[in-house]
Amino acid sequence: MKLLKQIATIRAGHPFRGKIEEDPGGNARVIQMKDVDAERGVDWDGLVVTDLPGKKQPDWLKPGDLLFAARGNRNFALLLDEIPYDAVLSPHFFHLTVKREANVLPGFLAWQINQEPIQQYLQKSSHGSMVQAIGRQELENMALAIPSLEKQHAIVALNKTWQQQVRVMVALTDNMQRTMTGITRQLLRDN
């Protein structure tokens, strides 16, 4: 078992002061809670474009980084395979980067964080009266099991296959719903 802080660098999202102001000529896009879905990923084209002022270089997202949704009813990790724009995370997220020496696949780390035993830990560790949140210390001290790289690769491959099956089932269900709605409308028109 290893703690997350031993495996990954954990940074808070970009420290915006107040509302994120849209600036079409800005130098960055910002991932906010409304832009992310645990199953579908990031809506890259829907991100707010803004200008990040200041001399300090922002913590730009890089391929292989993870975002962790720290606020809300569902705390999840999402692997960012491709980053099409210069982007940062809003303060509602933690930015995780797997340490090179950790021998952990980013996809495996995201998968494990999203599994029920870790989700139970996160649920017990969350705090807040109106909106539940996970603090940095609880995240850093999350214990994870790290198998061999061979097992990690196998688990990541199995998870990708499962996610593809889920997408196919959702598409089939949506198609069947549209078919049933069409039949109902036709029946109503005919009578």
Secondary structure by P-SEA (a helix, b strand, c coil): ccccccccccccccccccccccccccccccccccccccccccccccbbbbbbccccccccccccbbbbbcccccccccccccccccccccccbbbbbbbccccccaaaaaaaaacaaaaaaaaaacccccbbbbcaaaaaabbbbbccaaaaaaaaaaaaaaaaaaaaaaaaaaaaaaaaaaaaaaaaaac
